[in-house]
């Protein structure tokens, strides 16, 4: 766990609000919960983690890993080898997230199934529209992710 001298500013601000805000300050981020999910069962090297996480840029993944490490959730182990080898694993605090991650995973899967059952979202991402498009019902598309911010 980080000492008070090392706590990131967003967490310090959240402490003044409530524990939910602290959780969001630590775990909120484009890929943080997904990173934690994949580290729950095994240590992973950077490249393995990047492949499992999905369409994340190296810069973003590195930033998210550094924040999780600083916040005491992820442990980075650099081996003194040539070529260098780095593995990531969860700390004891990070492993305490198992139930939370499992419940979020379950809820997310049920939510997607509910959307599919009501035809709000077709079965898969539209391949012709690129990775930032979903089909919403007959003939309609919606953008998400980076495309939404253009």
C-alpha positions in Angstrom: 0.0 0.0 0.0 1.3 3.5 -0.8 2.2 5.8 2.0 0.4 9.1 2.3 3.4 10.9 0.7 2.9 8.7 -2.4 -0.8 8.8 -2.8 -2.0 10.2 -6.1 -3.9 13.5 -6.1 -7.2 12.0 -7.4 -7.2 9.6 -4.5 -6.5 12.4 -2.0 -9.4 14.4 -3.4 -11.7 11.3 -3.2 -10.8 10.7 0.4 -12.6 14.0 1.2 -15.7 12.7 -0.4 -16.5 9.1 0.3 -15.2 5.5 0.0 -17.0 4.9 -3.3 -15.1 7.8 -4.8 -11.8 6.4 -3.5 -12.6 3.1 -5.2 -13.3 4.9 -8.4 -10.2 7.0 -8.1 -8.1 3.8 -7.7 -9.9 1.4 -10.1 -11.5 3.8 -12.5 -9.8 4.0 -15.8 -10.1 2.7 -19.3 -8.5 -0.7 -18.6 -7.8 -1.0 -14.9 -10.5 -3.5 -14.0 -9.7 -5.6 -17.1 -6.0 -5.6 -16.0 -7.0 -6.8 -12.5 -9.3 -9.4 -14.0 -6.4 -11.0 -16.0 -3.9 -10.8 -13.1 -6.2 -12.6 -10.7 -5.1 -16.0 -11.6 -1.6 -15.6 -12.9 1.5 -13.5 -13.3 1.8 -12.0 -16.7 4.5 -10.4 -18.8 3.7 -7.1 -20.4 3.1 -8.6 -23.9 0.9 -11.4 -22.6 -1.2 -8.9 -20.6 -1.5 -6.6 -23.6 -2.8 -9.4 -25.8 -5.4 -10.5 -23.2 -6.6 -6.9 -22.4 -7.4 -6.2 -26.1 -7.3 -3.0 -28.1 -5.3 -0.9 -25.7 -2.4 1.2 -26.8 1.0 0.5 -25.2 1.1 4.1 -23.7 -2.3 3.7 -22.0 -1.5 0.2 -20.7 1.8 1.4 -19.3 0.1 4.4 -17.6 -2.6 2.2 -16.1 -0.1 -0.3 -14.8 2.0 2.4 -13.3 -1.0 3.9 -11.5 -2.1 0.5 -10.2 1.4 -0.2 -9.0 1.6 3.2 -7.3 -1.8 2.6 -5.6 -0.6 -0.8 -4.3 -2.8 -3.0 -6.5 -0.2 -4.4 -8.9 3.3 -5.6 -8.3 5.9 -5.1 -11.0 8.8 -7.6 -10.9 11.8 -6.8 -13.1 14.2 -9.7 -13.5 18.0 -9.0 -13.8 18.3 -10.8 -17.2 19.3 -10.0 -20.7 17.0 -9.4 -22.4 15.0 -7.8 -19.6 11.9 -9.6 -18.3 9.2 -7.9 -16.4 6.2 -9.7 -14.9 3.1 -8.2 -13.3 1.0 -9.7 -10.5 -1.5 -8.6 -7.9 -0.5 -7.5 -4.4 -2.5 -8.8 -1.4 -4.7 -5.7 -1.7 -5.2 -6.4 -5.4 -6.2 -10.0 -4.8 -8.9 -8.7 -2.4 -10.7 -7.5 -5.5 -11.5 -11.0 -6.7 -15.2 -11.0 -5.5 -15.7 -7.5 -6.8 -14.3 -8.3 -10.3 -16.2 -11.5 -10.5 -19.5 -9.7 -9.7 -18.7 -6.9 -12.2 -18.0 -9.6 -14.8 -21.2 -11.4 -14.1 -23.3 -8.2 -14.1 -21.7 -7.0 -17.4 -22.4 -10.4 -19.1 -26.0 -10.3 -17.9 -26.4 -6.7 -19.1 -25.1 -7.5 -22.6 -27.4 -10.5 -22.8 -30.3 -8.3 -21.8 -29.4 -5.8 -24.5 -29.2 -8.6 -27.1 -32.5 -10.1 -25.9 -34.3 -6.8 -26.6 -32.5 -6.4 -29.9 -30.8 -3.2 -28.7 -27.5 -4.6 -29.7 -26.8 -7.1 -32.4 -24.7 -10.1 -31.7 -21.3 -8.7 -32.7 -19.4 -5.6 -33.5 -19.9 -4.5 -37.1 -16.8 -5.5 -39.0 -17.3 -3.1 -41.9 -17.6 -0.1 -39.7 -14.3 -0.6 -37.9 -13.7 -1.4 -34.3 -15.4 1.6 -32.9 -18.9 0.8 -34.2 -21.8 -1.3 -32.9 -25.1 -2.0 -34.6 -28.1 -0.8 -32.7 -31.2 -2.5 -34.1 -32.1 -2.6 -37.8 -29.9 -0.2 -39.9 -28.7 2.0 -37.0 -25.1 2.3 -35.7 -23.6 3.9 -32.7 -20.1 4.9 -32.1 -18.2 4.2 -28.9 -14.7 4.5 -27.5 -12.4 6.9 -29.3 -14.9 7.5 -32.1 -17.3 9.0 -29.6 -14.9 11.8 -28.8 -14.3 13.0 -32.3 
